[in-house]
């Protein structure tokens, strides 16, 4: 039976709506655009944090090295002005607080004699015929003064410290200035009026802190300064002094029989004007042989 015009119109309307719906749905369900590599989100996830971290670590290490090394190089440069030369024979004159005295050399006592020293600790005058080993030697206990003074005559610097005023950390700091450094020695000196006292022949400097910059200045100016000590070329090693069991420090005042500072009653040791074999007091030296009095000055070596 033929459909009426009204029915055909209704069917046409439904078909049109269906087609429109299908077209709309197709548009919505069409393929989406893929995210290209290097988009913003991807970049955030791939930021090179490892490289940045490595750079930060390297910069920090460089900064730490500079912080550690620059002051040392600066101190070394500052100490140049305290290095002795023909034009500047006694650079210690630039160091505030250094005391200077003139003392006769070559006046030797016996191992049992005391000297009535005029300074504490002493830094010149009569002394034992045997010197204390001063090859960068750190003595844990106080040693006989008369032996230490002879070491000064050989060009050594003696660092004495009051064990009641310098703690373990301070002693360790001083040790670094001596241990392995030729022509130096270090020992406790009980009841000293200051914490630290440095001695070379005819020179003394007293300080209160191990961090005092004048300590290094004094050592630079006077350790093996050929212009400032009598027995140029003398060695610091010895077979006549027991380094492991040295003669002990005597804290009692010298008696009336002590040798006076002018050495009255002592004969000057003539071998010290021409030299003596290292470690053997009174034995003539060999001219021109480094390390032997009368020969060339030994190298500092440290």
C-alpha positions in Angstrom: 0.0 0.0 0.0 1.6 3.3 -1.0 2.7 5.5 1.9 1.2 8.8 2.4 3.1 12.0 1.9 3.1 12.6 5.6 4.8 9.3 6.3 7.4 9.9 3.7 8.1 13.4 5.2 8.5 11.8 8.7 10.9 9.2 7.4 13.0 11.8 5.6 13.3 13.8 8.8 14.5 10.8 10.8 17.1 10.0 8.1 18.4 13.6 8.2 18.7 13.6 12.0 20.5 10.2 11.9 22.9 11.5 9.2 23.6 14.7 11.2 24.2 12.7 14.4 26.5 10.3 12.6 28.5 13.2 11.2 28.8 14.9 14.6 29.9 11.7 16.3 32.5 11.0 13.6 34.0 14.4 14.2 34.2 13.9 17.8 35.7 10.4 17.4 38.2 11.4 14.8 41.9 10.8 15.4 43.6 13.0 18.0 46.9 14.8 17.4 49.9 13.0 18.8 52.3 14.8 21.2 55.5 15.6 19.4 58.8 14.8 21.1 60.2 18.0 22.7 56.9 19.3 23.8 56.8 21.3 27.1 55.8 18.4 29.4 58.5 16.2 27.8 61.1 18.9 28.3 60.3 19.2 32.0 60.8 15.5 32.5 64.1 15.4 30.6 65.9 18.5 32.2 69.6 17.5 32.6 69.7 17.6 36.4 72.7 15.2 36.5 74.8 17.5 34.5 73.8 20.5 36.6 74.6 18.5 39.8 78.0 17.6 38.5 78.9 21.2 37.6 77.8 22.3 41.1 80.1 19.6 42.7 83.1 20.7 40.5 82.6 24.3 41.4 82.4 23.5 45.1 85.6 21.5 44.9 87.4 24.3 43.1 86.2 26.7 45.8 87.3 24.4 48.6 90.8 24.0 47.1 91.1 27.7 46.6 90.0 28.3 50.2 92.7 25.9 51.4 95.6 26.7 49.1 95.4 30.5 48.6 96.2 31.4 52.2 99.2 29.0 52.1 100.6 30.6 49.0 99.9 34.1 50.4 101.7 33.2 53.7 104.7 31.9 51.7 104.8 35.1 49.7 104.5 37.1 52.9 107.4 35.2 54.5 109.7 36.2 51.6 110.5 39.4 53.3 111.9 37.5 56.3 114.3 35.4 54.2 117.9 36.4 55.0 120.2 37.7 52.3 123.5 39.7 52.0 121.4 42.8 51.9 119.1 41.8 54.7 121.2 39.8 57.1 118.9 39.8 60.1 115.3 39.9 59.0 114.2 39.3 62.6 114.7 43.0 63.1 111.3 43.5 61.4 109.5 41.2 63.8 107.9 42.8 66.8 108.9 41.5 70.2 112.3 39.8 69.2 114.9 40.2 72.0 118.6 40.3 70.9 121.7 39.7 72.9 125.4 39.3 72.1 127.0 36.1 73.6 130.5 34.6 73.3 130.7 31.3 71.5 132.7 28.1 72.0 132.5 28.1 75.8 131.9 24.5 76.8 130.9 23.0 80.1 131.1 19.4 81.3 128.0 17.2 81.4 127.6 17.8 85.1 128.1 21.6 85.2 125.3 24.1 85.4 125.2 27.6 83.8 123.8 30.6 85.5 121.8 31.7 82.5 120.5 35.3 82.3 117.4 34.4 80.3 114.6 31.9 80.6 114.8 29.9 78.4 118.4 30.9 77.5 119.4 31.6 74.0 123.2 31.9 74.2 126.2 31.7 76.4 128.2 28.8 77.8 126.8 25.4 77.1 127.5 21.7 77.2 130.1 20.3 74.7 127.4 18.1 73.3 124.5 19.6 71.4 120.9 18.3 71.5 119.9 16.6 68.3 118.1 19.3 66.2 117.2 17.5 63.0 113.5 18.4 63.3 113.4 16.7 66.6 110.4 16.8 68.9 111.2 15.9 72.5 108.2 14.7 74.6 109.9 15.7 77.8 112.0 18.7 78.9 115.7 18.4 78.1 118.8 19.7 79.7 119.1 23.4 78.9 122.9 23.4 78.4 122.6 20.9 75.5 119.8 22.8 73.8 121.8 26.1 73.9 124.6 24.4 72.0 122.1 23.5 69.2 121.4 27.2 68.8 125.1 27.7 68.2 124.8 25.4 65.2 122.0 27.5 63.6 119.0 25.7 65.0 115.7 27.2 66.2 114.5 25.8 69.5 110.7 26.0 70.2 110.0 25.7 73.9 106.5 25.6 75.3 104.9 25.6 78.7 102.9 22.3 79.0 100.5 24.0 81.5 99.6 26.7 78.9 99.6 24.8 75.6 97.0 22.1 75.1 97.3 19.0 72.9 96.0 20.7 69.8 98.5 23.5 70.3 101.3 21.1 70.7 100.3 19.3 67.5 100.4 22.6 65.7 103.9 23.4 66.9 105.0 19.9 66.1 104.1 20.5 62.4 106.5 23.4 62.4 109.4 21.2 63.6 109.0 17.6 62.7 111.1 16.7 59.7 112.5 20.3 59.5 116.3 20.3 59.8 117.8 22.7 62.3 114.8 22.8 64.6 114.0 21.2 67.9 111.1 21.4 70.3 110.6 20.5 73.9 108.5 21.4 76.9 109.9 24.0 79.3 108.1 23.8 82.7 107.1 27.0 84.5 107.9 29.3 81.6 106.3 32.8 81.9 104.7 32.6 78.5 103.0 29.8 76.5 105.7 29.6 73.8 109.2 30.8 73.4 111.4 30.6 70.3 115.2 30.8 70.5 118.0 31.0 68.1 121.5 32.1 68.9 121.3 35.6 70.4 117.6 35.9 69.6 114.3 35.2 71.4 110.6 35.7 70.8 107.8 34.9 73.3 104.2 34.6 72.2 101.0 33.5 73.7 99.3 31.6 70.8 100.4 28.8 68.5 98.6 30.7 65.7 100.8 33.8 66.1 102.1 34.6 62.6 105.5 35.7 64.1 106.4 32.1 64.9 106.8 31.3 61.2 108.5 34.7 60.6 111.1 33.9 63.3 111.8 30.5 61.9 112.2 31.8 58.4 114.5 34.7 59.5 116.8 32.7 61.8 116.9 29.0 61.1 120.3 28.4 59.6 120.8 32.1 59.0 124.6 32.1 58.3 124.8 35.7 59.4 123.3 35.1 62.8 125.0 32.2 64.5 128.7 31.4 65.3 129.3 27.9 64.1 128.4 28.1 60.4 128.4 24.7 58.8 128.0 22.7 62.0 125.7 19.7 61.8 122.6 19.0 63.9 122.9 15.3 64.1 125.1 13.8 66.8 126.3 10.5 68.3 127.3 12.1 71.6 123.7 13.0 72.7 121.1 10.3 73.5 118.1 11.6 71.6 115.8 8.8 72.9 116.8 9.2 76.5 118.1 12.8 76.7 119.6 14.4 79.8 116.7 15.7 81.8 115.8 19.3 82.5 116.8 20.6 86.0 114.2 23.0 87.4 116.2 23.9 90.5 118.2 27.2 90.5 121.9 26.9 89.6 124.1 26.8 92.7 127.0 29.0 93.6 129.4 26.9 91.6 127.5 27.5 88.3 129.4 28.8 85.3 128.8 32.5 84.9 127.5 34.0 81.6 131.0 35.3 80.7 132.3 31.8 80.9 134.9 32.7 83.5 137.1 29.6 84.1 136.3 28.0 80.7 138.7 27.7 77.8 137.3 28.6 74.4 137.0 25.6 72.1 139.2 26.6 69.1 137.8 23.8 67.0 134.6 25.8 66.6 136.4 28.5 64.7 137.7 26.0 62.2 135.1 23.2 62.6 134.4 19.9 64.2 133.1 16.6 63.0 129.3 16.3 63.4 128.4 14.6 66.6 132.0 14.5 68.0 132.7 17.7 70.0 136.2 19.0 69.7 137.3 17.0 66.6 138.6 19.3 63.8 136.4 19.5 60.8 137.1 19.0 57.1 136.9 22.3 55.1 134.6 22.3 52.2 132.5 19.3 53.3 128.8 20.2 53.8 127.5 19.3 57.2 130.9 19.6 58.8 131.8 22.8 60.6 134.3 24.7 58.5 132.6 23.4 55.3 129.7 24.6 53.3 126.3 25.2 54.9 124.0 22.2 54.7 120.8 22.4 52.8 117.6 23.0 54.8 115.8 20.2 53.0 112.4 21.2 54.5 
